[in-house]
Amino acid sequence: MALSFRQGEILDIARSEGRVVVEDLAERFSVTLQTIRRDLGELADAGLLDRVHGGAVVRPGVANTAWSERRGVNAEAKAAIAAACAALIPDNSSLILNIGTTTEAVAQALLGHRNLTVVTNNLNVANILAANESCEVMVAGGALRRADGGLIGELTTQFFEQFKVDRAVIGCSALDGDGDLLDFDLAEVRVARTILRQARQRLVVADASKLTRQAPVRLASLADLDGLVTDLPLPDPLARACEEWGTTIYLA
């Protein structure tokens, strides 16, 4: 299921306020009650919300925090991870950075690089790298997710299909013990999968707290990636699995 623009907005509201009410949403989006009930039903079927009388609530254990809160969480770890990731990216290369506060930290760490071509669906990344005059920045089209400046949807996916870059650097909301990268938004995951297909080298940046979080949508496995940049050693079983997969662990 790919979320519609309205469903993405509904999910953002639910995550921000904890609950949404059918009548309020119908008035907000100028649609019928039946349309909102159908949206909530589809979001519930996708495991993102739980239906309650008159509306829906965020499913326990899969709630995402607001972007402004996420940006300040583990800021030092994210900066260290970003610096370690930036050290893997040479001048005169091309890369894709996707949505996420850690990829935004990577963009900040790339301000001293020269002659980069950066393709992104993250308006915050684009604004950061606008300060690097030797960096060419290409921004995807698509539906704007106001909560975090991300662009998602079919138009975004089609945009990334036009590129073949040296590296993709993506973030994730959670990292499962079996090596699966997880996220909250199906539409965002679909874009991220396309990004990975369009890169010669695929890196994920994630601090150790992602191993303690849960999210309902599977993005990829560490087995599908070339490297993970993180701040603490992985649990032994996952570290051994990465070694078998040939996935390099870079410790910041």
C-alpha positions as a Markdown table, in Angstrom:
| # | Residue | x | y | z |
|---|---|---|---|---|
| 1 | Met | 0.0 | 0.0 | 0.0 |
| 2 | Ala | 1.3 | 3.4 | -1.0 |
| 3 | Leu | -0.1 | 6.2 | 1.2 |
| 4 | Ser | -2.1 | 8.9 | -0.5 |
| 5 | Phe | -1.2 | 12.5 | 0.3 |
| 6 | Arg | -4.2 | 12.8 | 2.6 |
| 7 | Gln | -3.4 | 9.5 | 4.4 |
| 8 | Gly | 0.1 | 10.7 | 5.0 |
| 9 | Glu | -1.2 | 13.9 | 6.5 |
| 10 | Ile | -3.7 | 11.9 | 8.6 |
| 11 | Leu | -0.8 | 9.7 | 9.9 |
| 12 | Asp | 1.3 | 12.8 | 10.7 |
| 13 | Ile | -1.6 | 14.3 | 12.7 |
| 14 | Ala | -2.2 | 11.1 | 14.6 |
| 15 | Arg | 1.5 | 10.8 | 15.5 |
| 16 | Ser | 1.5 | 14.4 | 16.7 |
| 17 | Glu | -1.7 | 14.4 | 18.6 |
| 18 | Gly | -2.1 | 10.7 | 19.5 |
| 19 | Arg | -5.6 | 10.5 | 18.1 |
| 20 | Val | -7.7 | 11.6 | 15.1 |
| 21 | Val | -11.5 | 12.1 | 14.9 |
| 22 | Val | -13.4 | 11.3 | 11.8 |
| 23 | Glu | -15.5 | 14.5 | 11.8 |
| 24 | Asp | -12.5 | 16.7 | 12.4 |
| 25 | Leu | -10.6 | 15.1 | 9.5 |
| 26 | Ala | -13.6 | 15.3 | 7.1 |
| 27 | Glu | -13.9 | 19.0 | 7.8 |
| 28 | Arg | -10.1 | 19.6 | 7.6 |
| 29 | Phe | -9.8 | 17.9 | 4.2 |
| 30 | Ser | -13.2 | 18.8 | 2.8 |
| 31 | Val | -14.2 | 15.2 | 2.1 |
| 32 | Thr | -17.0 | 13.0 | 3.3 |
| 33 | Leu | -17.1 | 11.0 | 6.5 |
| 34 | Gln | -17.1 | 7.8 | 4.5 |
| 35 | Thr | -13.9 | 8.8 | 2.7 |
| 36 | Ile | -12.1 | 9.4 | 6.0 |
| 37 | Arg | -13.4 | 6.1 | 7.4 |
| 38 | Arg | -12.0 | 4.4 | 4.4 |
| 39 | Asp | -8.6 | 6.1 | 4.9 |
| 40 | Leu | -8.5 | 5.1 | 8.5 |
| 41 | Gly | -9.5 | 1.5 | 7.6 |
| 42 | Glu | -6.6 | 1.3 | 5.1 |
| 43 | Leu | -4.2 | 2.8 | 7.6 |
| 44 | Ala | -5.3 | 0.3 | 10.2 |
| 45 | Asp | -5.0 | -2.6 | 7.8 |
| 46 | Ala | -1.4 | -1.5 | 7.1 |
| 47 | Gly | -0.7 | -1.7 | 10.9 |
| 48 | Leu | -0.1 | 2.1 | 11.3 |
| 49 | Leu | -3.3 | 3.0 | 13.3 |
| 50 | Asp | -5.8 | 1.3 | 15.5 |
| 51 | Arg | -9.5 | 2.1 | 14.9 |
| 52 | Val | -11.5 | 3.4 | 17.9 |
| 53 | His | -15.0 | 4.7 | 18.2 |
| 54 | Gly | -15.2 | 7.9 | 16.1 |
| 55 | Gly | -11.6 | 7.8 | 14.9 |
| 56 | Ala | -8.3 | 6.2 | 15.3 |
| 57 | Val | -5.2 | 6.2 | 17.5 |
| 58 | Val | -1.5 | 5.4 | 16.9 |
| 59 | Arg | -0.8 | 1.7 | 17.4 |
| 60 | Pro | 1.2 | 1.1 | 20.6 |
| 61 | Gly | 4.9 | 0.4 | 19.9 |
| 62 | Val | 4.9 | 1.8 | 16.4 |
| 63 | Ala | 4.6 | 5.5 | 17.1 |
| 64 | Asn | 7.0 | 7.9 | 15.4 |
| 65 | Thr | 8.1 | 11.0 | 17.2 |
| 66 | Ala | 7.9 | 14.5 | 15.8 |
| 67 | Trp | 10.7 | 15.6 | 13.5 |
| 68 | Ser | 11.6 | 18.5 | 15.8 |
| 69 | Glu | 12.0 | 16.0 | 18.7 |
| 70 | Arg | 13.9 | 13.4 | 16.6 |
| 71 | Arg | 16.4 | 16.1 | 15.4 |
| 72 | Gly | 17.6 | 16.6 | 19.0 |
| 73 | Val | 17.7 | 13.0 | 20.0 |
| 74 | Asn | 21.3 | 11.5 | 20.1 |
| 75 | Ala | 22.6 | 14.6 | 18.4 |
| 76 | Glu | 26.2 | 13.9 | 19.3 |
| 77 | Ala | 26.0 | 10.4 | 18.0 |
| 78 | Lys | 24.4 | 11.5 | 14.8 |
| 79 | Ala | 27.1 | 14.1 | 14.3 |
| 80 | Ala | 29.8 | 11.5 | 14.8 |
| 81 | Ile | 28.1 | 9.1 | 12.4 |
| 82 | Ala | 27.7 | 11.9 | 9.9 |
| 83 | Ala | 31.4 | 12.7 | 10.0 |
| 84 | Ala | 32.4 | 9.0 | 9.6 |
| 85 | Cys | 30.0 | 8.7 | 6.7 |
| 86 | Ala | 31.3 | 11.9 | 5.0 |
| 87 | Ala | 34.8 | 10.5 | 5.2 |
| 88 | Leu | 33.7 | 7.6 | 3.0 |
| 89 | Ile | 32.5 | 10.0 | 0.3 |
| 90 | Pro | 35.2 | 11.4 | -1.9 |
| 91 | Asp | 35.1 | 14.7 | -3.7 |
| 92 | Asn | 33.9 | 14.7 | -7.3 |
| 93 | Ser | 31.3 | 12.0 | -6.7 |
| 94 | Ser | 27.5 | 11.6 | -6.8 |
| 95 | Leu | 25.1 | 10.5 | -4.1 |
| 96 | Ile | 21.5 | 10.4 | -2.9 |
| 97 | Leu | 20.5 | 11.4 | 0.6 |
| 98 | Asn | 17.0 | 10.6 | 1.7 |
| 99 | Ile | 14.6 | 11.7 | 4.5 |
| 100 | Gly | 15.9 | 11.7 | 8.0 |
| 101 | Thr | 17.6 | 13.7 | 10.7 |
| 102 | Thr | 20.8 | 11.6 | 10.4 |
| 103 | Thr | 21.0 | 12.1 | 6.7 |
| 104 | Glu | 20.6 | 15.8 | 7.4 |
| 105 | Ala | 23.6 | 15.5 | 9.7 |
| 106 | Val | 25.5 | 13.9 | 6.8 |
| 107 | Ala | 24.6 | 16.8 | 4.6 |
| 108 | Gln | 26.1 | 19.2 | 7.2 |
| 109 | Ala | 29.3 | 17.1 | 7.3 |
| 110 | Leu | 29.6 | 17.4 | 3.5 |
| 111 | Leu | 29.8 | 21.2 | 3.5 |
| 112 | Gly | 33.5 | 21.0 | 3.1 |
| 113 | His | 33.4 | 18.6 | 0.1 |
| 114 | Arg | 34.1 | 19.7 | -3.4 |
| 115 | Asn | 32.2 | 19.1 | -6.7 |
| 116 | Leu | 29.5 | 16.8 | -5.3 |
| 117 | Thr | 26.3 | 16.0 | -7.1 |
| 118 | Val | 23.6 | 15.4 | -4.5 |
| 119 | Val | 20.1 | 14.1 | -5.3 |
| 120 | Thr | 17.6 | 14.3 | -2.5 |
| 121 | Asn | 13.9 | 14.2 | -1.5 |
| 122 | Asn | 14.7 | 16.0 | 1.7 |
| 123 | Leu | 14.2 | 19.8 | 1.6 |
| 124 | Asn | 16.3 | 20.2 | 4.7 |
| 125 | Val | 19.2 | 18.5 | 3.0 |
| 126 | Ala | 18.8 | 20.7 | 0.0 |
| 127 | Asn | 18.8 | 23.8 | 2.2 |
| 128 | Ile | 21.9 | 22.7 | 4.1 |
| 129 | Leu | 23.9 | 21.9 | 1.0 |
| 130 | Ala | 22.8 | 25.2 | -0.7 |
| 131 | Ala | 25.6 | 26.7 | 1.3 |
| 132 | Asn | 28.2 | 24.6 | -0.5 |
| 133 | Glu | 28.7 | 26.5 | -3.8 |
| 134 | Ser | 30.6 | 23.7 | -5.4 |
| 135 | Cys | 27.8 | 21.2 | -4.7 |
| 136 | Glu | 25.1 | 20.6 | -7.3 |
| 137 | Val | 21.8 | 19.8 | -5.6 |
| 138 | Met | 18.9 | 18.2 | -7.4 |
| 139 | Val | 15.6 | 18.0 | -5.6 |
| 140 | Ala | 12.9 | 15.4 | -6.3 |
| 141 | Gly | 9.3 | 16.4 | -7.0 |
| 142 | Gly | 6.4 | 14.8 | -5.1 |
| 143 | Ala | 4.0 | 15.3 | -2.3 |
| 144 | Leu | 5.5 | 17.4 | 0.5 |
| 145 | Arg | 5.3 | 15.9 | 4.0 |
| 146 | Arg | 5.2 | 19.1 | 6.0 |
| 147 | Ala | 6.2 | 17.3 | 9.2 |
| 148 | Asp | 9.8 | 16.8 | 8.1 |
| 149 | Gly | 10.3 | 18.4 | 4.7 |
| 150 | Gly | 10.3 | 15.1 | 2.9 |
| 151 | Leu | 9.0 | 14.5 | -0.6 |
| 152 | Ile | 7.3 | 11.2 | -1.3 |
| 153 | Gly | 4.9 | 9.5 | -3.7 |
| 154 | Glu | 5.0 | 8.1 | -7.2 |
| 155 | Leu | 6.4 | 11.3 | -8.8 |
| 156 | Thr | 9.4 | 11.0 | -6.3 |
| 157 | Thr | 10.0 | 7.4 | -7.2 |
| 158 | Gln | 10.0 | 8.2 | -10.9 |
| 159 | Phe | 12.4 | 11.0 | -10.4 |
| 160 | Phe | 15.0 | 8.8 | -8.7 |
| 161 | Glu | 14.7 | 6.2 | -11.5 |
| 162 | Gln | 16.4 | 8.7 | -13.8 |
| 163 | Phe | 19.7 | 8.5 | -11.9 |
| 164 | Lys | 22.6 | 6.1 | -11.3 |
| 165 | Val | 24.8 | 7.5 | -8.6 |
| 166 | Asp | 28.0 | 6.4 | -6.9 |
| 167 | Arg | 26.4 | 6.1 | -3.4 |
| 168 | Ala | 23.1 | 6.2 | -1.6 |
| 169 | Val | 23.0 | 7.2 | 2.0 |
| 170 | Ile | 19.7 | 6.4 | 3.7 |
| 171 | Gly | 18.4 | 6.4 | 7.3 |
| 172 | Cys | 15.8 | 4.2 | 9.0 |
| 173 | Ser | 13.5 | 4.5 | 11.9 |
| 174 | Ala | 14.4 | 1.2 | 13.5 |
| 175 | Leu | 16.9 | -1.7 | 13.0 |
| 176 | Asp | 15.6 | -5.2 | 13.9 |
| 177 | Gly | 17.8 | -7.8 | 15.6 |
| 178 | Asp | 17.7 | -9.9 | 12.4 |
| 179 | Gly | 19.1 | -7.0 | 10.4 |
| 180 | Asp | 15.9 | -5.6 | 8.8 |
| 181 | Leu | 15.7 | -1.9 | 8.3 |
| 182 | Leu | 12.2 | -0.7 | 9.4 |
| 183 | Asp | 10.2 | 2.5 | 8.9 |
| 184 | Phe | 6.7 | 3.9 | 9.5 |
| 185 | Asp | 5.6 | 5.3 | 6.1 |
| 186 | Leu | 4.9 | 2.9 | 3.2 |
| 187 | Ala | 5.2 | 5.7 | 0.7 |
| 188 | Glu | 8.6 | 6.7 | 2.1 |
| 189 | Val | 9.8 | 3.1 | 2.1 |
| 190 | Arg | 8.9 | 2.7 | -1.6 |
| 191 | Val | 11.0 | 5.7 | -2.5 |
| 192 | Ala | 13.9 | 4.5 | -0.3 |
| 193 | Arg | 13.9 | 1.1 | -2.1 |
| 194 | Thr | 14.1 | 2.9 | -5.4 |
| 195 | Ile | 17.0 | 5.0 | -4.1 |
| 196 | Leu | 18.9 | 1.8 | -3.1 |
| 197 | Arg | 18.4 | 0.3 | -6.6 |
| 198 | Gln | 19.9 | 3.4 | -8.3 |
| 199 | Ala | 23.2 | 3.4 | -6.4 |
| 200 | Arg | 26.5 | 1.5 | -6.9 |
| 201 | Gln | 27.2 | 1.6 | -3.1 |
| 202 | Arg | 24.5 | 1.5 | -0.5 |
| 203 | Leu | 25.0 | 2.8 | 3.0 |
| 204 | Val | 22.7 | 3.2 | 6.0 |
| 205 | Val | 23.4 | 5.6 | 8.8 |
| 206 | Ala | 21.8 | 4.7 | 12.1 |
| 207 | Asp | 22.7 | 5.3 | 15.8 |
| 208 | Ala | 22.5 | 2.4 | 18.3 |
| 209 | Ser | 19.1 | 3.6 | 19.7 |
| 210 | Lys | 17.5 | 2.3 | 16.4 |
| 211 | Leu | 18.1 | -1.2 | 17.7 |
| 212 | Thr | 15.7 | -0.5 | 20.6 |
| 213 | Arg | 12.9 | 0.9 | 18.4 |
| 214 | Gln | 10.1 | -0.7 | 16.5 |
| 215 | Ala | 8.4 | 0.2 | 13.2 |
| 216 | Pro | 5.9 | -1.7 | 11.1 |
| 217 | Val | 7.3 | -1.5 | 7.5 |
| 218 | Arg | 10.3 | -3.4 | 6.2 |
| 219 | Leu | 12.6 | -1.3 | 4.0 |
| 220 | Ala | 15.5 | -3.7 | 3.3 |
| 221 | Ser | 18.0 | -6.0 | 5.1 |
| 222 | Leu | 21.5 | -5.1 | 6.0 |
| 223 | Ala | 22.3 | -8.1 | 3.8 |
| 224 | Asp | 21.2 | -5.9 | 0.8 |
| 225 | Leu | 23.5 | -3.1 | 1.8 |
| 226 | Asp | 27.3 | -2.5 | 1.5 |
| 227 | Gly | 27.7 | -0.8 | 4.9 |
| 228 | Leu | 26.2 | 0.5 | 8.1 |
| 229 | Val | 27.7 | 3.6 | 9.8 |
| 230 | Thr | 26.8 | 3.6 | 13.5 |
| 231 | Asp | 28.1 | 4.7 | 16.9 |
| 232 | Leu | 28.3 | 1.5 | 18.9 |
| 233 | Pro | 29.2 | -2.1 | 18.2 |
| 234 | Leu | 26.3 | -4.3 | 17.1 |
| 235 | Pro | 25.1 | -7.2 | 19.2 |
| 236 | Asp | 27.3 | -10.3 | 18.4 |
| 237 | Pro | 24.7 | -12.3 | 16.5 |
| 238 | Leu | 24.0 | -9.3 | 14.2 |
| 239 | Ala | 27.7 | -8.5 | 13.8 |
| 240 | Arg | 28.4 | -12.1 | 12.8 |
| 241 | Ala | 25.5 | -12.0 | 10.3 |
| 242 | Cys | 26.9 | -8.8 | 8.7 |
| 243 | Glu | 30.2 | -10.4 | 8.4 |
| 244 | Glu | 28.6 | -13.4 | 6.5 |
| 245 | Trp | 26.7 | -11.0 | 4.3 |
| 246 | Gly | 29.7 | -8.9 | 3.5 |
| 247 | Thr | 28.1 | -5.8 | 5.0 |
| 248 | Thr | 30.9 | -3.6 | 6.5 |
| 249 | Ile | 30.3 | -1.9 | 9.8 |
| 250 | Tyr | 31.8 | 1.5 | 10.2 |
| 251 | Leu | 32.0 | 2.7 | 13.8 |
| 252 | Ala | 32.0 | 6.4 | 14.4 |
